[in-house]
Amino acid sequence: MDFKKVTEMYIDGSIGATEIGLLIKEYDKMQTRLRRLEFVKLHYKSLSEMYQDECYKWYINYHDIYKSNVDFVNNPFDLLIGILEENYSEIDFKIVIGNQLTDGKRTLGYTLFPEDGSTPLIEIHPSLSIQDATEVLAHEATHVITGEKVEHGEEWKKVFNRIHELFEEGVNERF
């Protein structure tokens, strides 16, 4: 499948979401799930806002399939998320472990803020240790709390340090 041609057809409107969905579904029969995610990553920035939102929603739904009822008893992510929800009640984001927005070298975590203002998506690179992944999640969640436009300035550092303090306290109490 020529992804460049399909993307061009998608952008100019000669094929719609249904058709591209069928093409991707057919492609999935021949390739791994990773290739499908690479397609979204590769072409995400070149798509119009409407199609970016569709790809974002697909990406979220794709990862929702793999939810489980198994409890991870000493999961540091659960502790961190509990701290975030308790202290920043309005926080709302989705988390994926993946390498579609991150490369594991320069970018270990990334927060995608959809242009339509919907739920941000945080991606954590799968090569990270649990300890590093937890810290990267705290880092990216701080971006969600402080807002897309806020860089790593004083406001951001204050929130990140507070999350870090609460997490350390929680670790000492819980584990």
C-alpha positions in Angstrom: 0.0 0.0 0.0 1.3 3.4 -0.9 0.7 5.4 2.3 1.8 8.7 0.7 -0.8 8.3 -2.1 -3.5 7.2 0.3 -2.8 10.2 2.6 -2.9 12.6 -0.4 -6.3 11.1 -1.4 -7.5 11.4 2.2 -6.4 15.0 2.5 -7.9 16.1 -0.8 -11.2 14.4 0.0 -11.2 11.8 -2.8 -11.5 9.1 -0.2 -13.2 9.5 3.2 -12.7 8.1 6.7 -14.7 4.9 5.8 -12.6 4.1 2.8 -9.3 4.8 4.6 -10.6 2.7 7.5 -11.2 -0.2 5.0 -7.7 0.3 3.5 -6.1 0.2 6.9 -8.2 -2.8 7.9 -7.0 -4.6 4.8 -3.4 -3.6 5.5 -3.7 -4.9 9.0 -4.4 -8.3 7.7 -0.9 -8.3 6.1 1.1 -6.3 8.7 1.5 -6.0 12.4 -0.4 -3.5 14.6 2.8 -1.5 15.0 2.8 -0.7 11.3 -0.7 0.8 11.6 0.4 3.0 14.5 3.4 4.1 12.4 1.0 5.1 9.7 -0.8 7.5 12.1 2.4 8.9 13.4 4.0 9.3 10.0 1.1 11.2 8.5 -0.5 12.8 11.6 1.1 16.3 11.1 0.3 16.4 7.4 -3.4 15.8 7.9 -5.9 18.6 8.3 -7.3 19.3 11.8 -10.4 17.2 11.1 -8.4 14.2 10.1 -5.9 14.7 12.9 -8.8 14.5 15.4 -10.1 11.3 13.7 -6.6 9.7 13.9 -6.3 10.8 17.6 -9.7 9.2 18.4 -8.7 6.1 16.6 -5.4 5.9 18.5 -7.3 6.2 21.8 -9.9 3.6 20.8 -7.2 1.3 19.5 -5.5 1.2 22.9 -8.8 0.9 24.9 -9.1 -2.6 23.4 -6.3 -3.8 25.6 -7.7 -2.9 29.0 -7.6 -5.7 31.7 -9.3 -6.6 35.0 -6.0 -7.7 36.5 -4.8 -5.7 39.5 -1.1 -4.8 39.8 -0.8 -4.6 43.6 2.2 -2.3 43.9 1.8 -0.4 40.7 3.6 3.0 41.0 1.5 4.3 38.1 -1.7 3.8 40.2 -0.1 5.6 43.1 0.9 8.5 40.8 -2.5 8.7 39.2 -4.2 8.6 42.6 -2.1 11.5 43.7 -2.9 13.5 40.5 -6.6 12.8 40.8 -6.7 13.7 44.5 -4.7 17.0 44.1 -5.8 18.1 40.6 -9.4 16.9 40.4 -10.0 18.4 37.0 -7.1 16.5 35.4 -8.0 14.4 32.4 -5.7 12.6 30.0 -5.1 9.2 28.4 -1.9 7.3 28.7 -0.3 4.9 26.2 3.0 3.0 26.3 4.3 3.2 22.8 6.8 4.6 20.4 4.7 6.5 17.9 5.3 10.0 19.4 8.6 9.1 21.2 11.9 7.7 20.1 13.4 6.4 23.3 16.5 8.6 22.9 15.7 12.3 22.8 12.0 11.9 23.5 11.0 9.5 26.3 7.6 10.9 26.8 5.2 13.2 24.9 1.9 14.9 25.5 -0.3 15.4 22.5 -2.9 18.2 23.0 -5.6 17.8 20.3 -6.5 21.0 18.6 -10.2 20.5 19.4 -9.5 20.7 23.1 -10.4 17.1 23.8 -8.5 14.8 26.2 -4.7 15.0 25.9 -2.8 11.8 25.2 0.4 11.1 27.0 2.8 8.5 25.5 5.6 6.9 27.5 8.3 5.1 25.6 8.3 1.3 26.3 12.1 1.1 26.8 12.0 2.9 30.1 12.3 1.2 33.5 9.3 1.4 35.7 11.0 4.0 37.8 11.9 6.2 34.8 8.5 5.7 33.2 6.8 6.8 36.4 8.9 10.0 36.5 8.2 10.7 32.8 4.5 10.2 33.4 4.7 12.8 36.3 6.6 15.1 33.9 4.0 14.8 31.2 1.1 15.1 33.6 2.6 18.3 34.8 2.3 19.6 31.3 -1.4 18.7 31.3 -1.9 20.4 34.6 0.0 23.6 33.7 -1.3 23.8 30.2 0.1 23.3 26.7 1.7 26.8 26.5 3.6 26.6 29.8 7.3 25.7 29.4 9.5 24.3 32.1 9.5 27.5 34.0 8.8 28.3 37.7 5.1 27.4 37.6 5.8 24.1 35.9 8.7 23.3 38.3 6.5 24.1 41.4 3.8 21.7 40.2 6.3 19.0 39.2 8.1 19.2 42.6 4.8 19.0 44.5 3.8 15.9 42.6 7.3 14.4 43.2 7.0 15.1 47.0 3.6 13.6 47.2 4.7 10.5 45.3 7.7 10.0 47.5 5.5 10.3 50.6 3.1 7.8 49.0 5.9 5.3 48.2 7.2 5.5 51.8 3.7 4.9 53.2 2.6 2.2 50.8 5.7 0.2 49.9 
